[in-house]
Amino acid sequence: MVEHDVRSHVRRGAGNEVAAVLLTGAANFIINRLPRRAYVPANLGAASLMTWFARRLGATWSDMGLDPRRLRNGVRWGLAASVPIAGTVALGVALPAARRYFVDERAARAGHRELVYQVLFRIPLGTALPEEAMFRGGLLGIFERRRPRRVADALSGLLFGLSHILPTIDRLDNEGMTGSIEEDRRRGAVAVGGVIVATMAAGYGFAWLRDRSGSLVAPVIAHAALNGLAFLGAWAVARSRSPRSISSWSRQPESESSRRGPGT
């Protein structure tokens, strides 16, 4: 009887994890097919749904990094993590050899109003907060209920990396390919693979930050700093290029994937 109860509990736990993964995948697919104006509310809605689902499965507020008693600690860790992020971005922008990593057509198109919107609203509230609530909040809270912490962190990071496949493909389609079909496919595969690996590593780091601080606030701040400063750096690099190249970008028609914006 005891053995049967244990097996039933294991199957139920695995089923809960699969359901959470499917919910994450469905939300990712839908959000990346919505128009740009729906990006922020859709992401916030998906994060709220994941939080509700995790609570239904028994995850506590503390399991999801939402214990208010850890808020101050989360702010400290988040700000501390943002310092090396800011230094790395500043160094990358300053070094001519590294500026090619900051070439971003979206940032090149952005005027001052768009820059403020991206850095102060869309990135922190539409990307960092909901993605952390989903991946380092609800999902991590579910995984850590039945798995070792590092395994749970790795699973959360893996899913975070995979969630960037669709926005990366959209970005490549928007930029266009210039070689043969075979060359374009190879370039696309390398780009998508590189993004997956990079975001998996970032996701694992964000999970570690949440575990270390005990608060979801820490990775939210670090995530917002990383994306926001990277966008600001790309904008600065674009402004340092020739005015002719910037004006040529601004005259190009904006595709549907560009209007939607990235899912990162």
C-alpha positions in Angstrom: 0.0 0.0 0.0 2.8 2.4 0.9 4.7 1.5 -2.3 1.6 2.2 -4.3 1.1 5.6 -2.7 4.7 6.5 -3.4 4.4 5.6 -7.0 1.2 7.6 -7.3 2.9 10.6 -5.8 5.8 10.4 -8.2 3.6 10.1 -11.2 1.5 13.0 -10.0 4.6 15.1 -9.5 6.0 14.3 -12.9 2.6 15.0 -14.5 2.5 18.4 -12.8 5.9 19.2 -14.2 4.9 18.2 -17.7 1.8 20.3 -17.4 3.8 23.3 -16.3 6.2 22.8 -19.3 3.3 22.6 -21.7 1.8 25.7 -20.3 5.1 27.5 -20.7 5.5 26.3 -24.3 1.9 27.3 -25.2 2.4 30.8 -23.7 5.6 31.3 -25.6 4.1 30.3 -28.9 1.1 32.5 -28.5 3.0 35.6 -27.2 5.4 35.4 -30.2 2.5 35.5 -32.6 0.7 38.5 -31.1 1.1 42.1 -32.3 3.5 44.4 -30.5 0.9 46.3 -28.5 -0.2 43.0 -26.8 3.3 42.0 -25.7 3.4 43.5 -22.2 -0.1 42.5 -21.1 0.3 39.1 -22.7 3.5 38.4 -20.9 2.2 39.6 -17.6 -0.9 37.5 -18.0 1.1 34.4 -18.8 3.3 35.0 -15.7 0.2 35.4 -13.5 -1.3 32.2 -14.9 1.9 30.3 -14.1 2.0 31.7 -10.6 -1.6 30.7 -10.0 -0.9 27.2 -11.4 2.2 26.7 -9.2 0.1 27.8 -6.2 -2.6 25.2 -7.1 0.1 22.5 -7.2 1.2 23.4 -3.6 4.1 25.8 -4.2 4.4 28.4 -1.4 5.2 32.1 -1.9 8.6 31.3 -0.5 9.1 28.5 -3.0 8.6 31.0 -5.8 10.8 33.7 -4.3 7.9 35.9 -3.3 8.4 36.0 0.4 8.1 39.7 1.3 10.6 39.2 4.1 13.3 38.5 1.5 12.5 41.6 -0.6 15.3 43.8 0.8 17.8 41.0 0.3 16.6 40.6 -3.2 17.1 44.3 -4.0 20.7 44.2 -2.6 21.6 41.1 -4.6 20.0 42.4 -7.8 21.8 45.8 -7.6 25.1 44.0 -6.9 24.7 41.8 -9.9 23.9 44.8 -12.1 27.2 46.4 -11.5 29.3 43.9 -13.4 26.6 43.8 -16.1 26.9 47.5 -16.6 30.6 47.4 -16.7 30.6 44.6 -19.3 28.2 46.5 -21.5 30.2 49.7 -21.2 33.4 47.9 -22.1 31.8 46.3 -25.1 30.5 49.6 -26.4 33.8 51.3 -25.8 36.0 48.6 -27.6 35.7 48.8 -31.4 36.3 45.1 -31.8 33.4 44.3 -29.5 30.8 46.7 -31.0 29.7 44.2 -33.6 28.0 42.3 -30.8 25.8 45.3 -30.2 24.5 45.7 -33.8 20.7 45.6 -33.4 18.3 46.9 -36.1 15.6 47.5 -33.6 17.9 49.8 -31.5 19.1 51.5 -34.7 15.5 52.4 -35.6 14.7 53.7 -32.2 14.2 57.4 -31.5 14.5 58.9 -28.1 10.8 58.1 -27.2 11.2 54.5 -28.3 14.5 54.2 -26.3 12.8 55.4 -23.1 9.8 53.1 -23.7 12.1 50.1 -24.2 14.5 50.7 -21.3 12.0 52.0 -18.7 8.8 50.2 -19.5 8.8 47.3 -22.0 12.0 45.6 -20.9 11.5 45.7 -17.1 7.7 45.3 -17.0 7.1 43.4 -20.2 10.1 41.1 -20.3 12.2 40.9 -17.1 9.3 40.8 -14.5 7.0 38.3 -16.3 9.9 36.0 -17.5 11.4 35.8 -14.1 8.0 35.2 -12.5 7.4 32.4 -15.0 10.8 30.7 -15.1 12.4 31.5 -11.8 9.1 31.8 -9.9 6.4 29.4 -10.9 8.5 26.8 -12.8 11.4 26.8 -10.4 9.0 26.5 -7.5 7.4 23.5 -9.1 10.7 21.8 -10.0 12.3 22.4 -6.6 9.4 20.6 -4.8 10.7 17.2 -6.1 14.2 17.8 -7.5 17.6 18.9 -6.2 18.1 22.6 -6.4 20.8 22.5 -9.1 18.8 20.1 -11.2 15.8 22.4 -10.9 17.9 25.4 -11.8 19.3 23.6 -14.9 15.8 22.6 -16.1 14.5 26.2 -15.6 17.6 27.4 -17.6 17.0 24.9 -20.4 13.4 26.0 -20.8 14.4 29.6 -20.7 16.9 29.0 -23.5 14.4 27.1 -25.6 11.8 29.9 -25.2 14.1 32.1 -27.3 14.0 30.0 -30.4 10.9 31.7 -31.9 11.9 35.3 -31.3 15.4 34.6 -32.7 13.9 33.1 -35.9 11.6 36.1 -36.2 14.6 38.4 -35.8 16.6 36.6 -38.5 13.6 36.7 -40.9 13.3 40.4 -40.2 16.9 41.1 -40.9 16.9 38.9 -44.1 19.5 36.5 -45.4 22.1 37.4 -48.1 23.7 34.0 -49.1 22.5 30.9 -50.7 19.8 28.8 -49.1 22.3 26.4 -47.6 24.4 29.3 -46.2 21.3 30.9 -44.8 20.2 27.7 -43.1 23.7 27.2 -41.6 23.8 30.8 -40.4 20.3 30.5 -38.9 21.2 27.3 -37.1 24.3 28.8 -35.7 22.5 31.9 -34.5 19.6 30.0 -32.9 22.0 27.6 -31.2 24.2 30.4 -29.9 21.1 32.2 -28.5 19.9 29.0 -26.8 23.2 28.3 -25.1 23.7 32.0 -24.0 20.2 32.3 -22.6 20.4 28.9 -20.9 23.5 30.1 -19.1 21.8 33.4 -18.2 18.8 31.5 -17.0 20.9 29.3 -14.8 22.6 32.4 -13.4 19.3 34.1 -12.7 18.1 30.9 -10.9 21.3 30.9 -8.8 20.7 34.5 -8.0 17.1 33.8 -6.9 18.3 30.8 -4.7 21.1 32.8 -3.2 19.0 35.9 -2.3 15.8 34.0 -1.6 13.9 36.6 -3.6 12.6 36.8 -7.2 13.4 40.5 -7.1 17.1 39.8 -7.5 16.9 38.2 -10.9 14.2 40.6 -12.0 16.6 43.5 -11.4 19.6 41.7 -13.0 17.5 40.7 -16.0 16.1 44.2 -16.5 19.7 45.6 -16.2 21.1 43.1 -18.7 18.4 43.6 -21.4 18.0 47.4 -20.8 21.7 48.2 -20.8 22.3 46.0 -23.9 19.5 47.8 -25.8 21.0 51.1 -24.6 24.4 50.0 -25.7 23.1 48.9 -29.1 21.4 52.3 -29.5 24.7 54.1 -28.7 26.6 52.0 -31.2 24.1 52.7 -33.9 24.4 56.4 -33.2 28.1 56.2 -33.5 27.8 54.7 -37.1 27.5 56.9 -40.2 24.2 58.8 -40.4 23.6 57.3 -43.8 23.5 53.8 -42.5 21.0 54.8 -39.8 18.8 56.6 -42.2 18.8 53.6 -44.6 17.6 51.4 -41.7 14.8 53.9 -40.8 13.5 53.9 -44.4 13.2 50.1 -44.5 9.6 48.8 -44.1 9.0 47.3 -40.7 7.9 43.6 -40.7 5.3 42.0 -38.6 7.9 40.3 -36.5 9.7 43.6 -35.8 6.4 45.2 -34.8 5.8 42.3 -32.4 9.2 42.8 -30.9 11.4 40.1 -29.5 10.4 37.6 -26.8 13.6 38.2 -24.8 
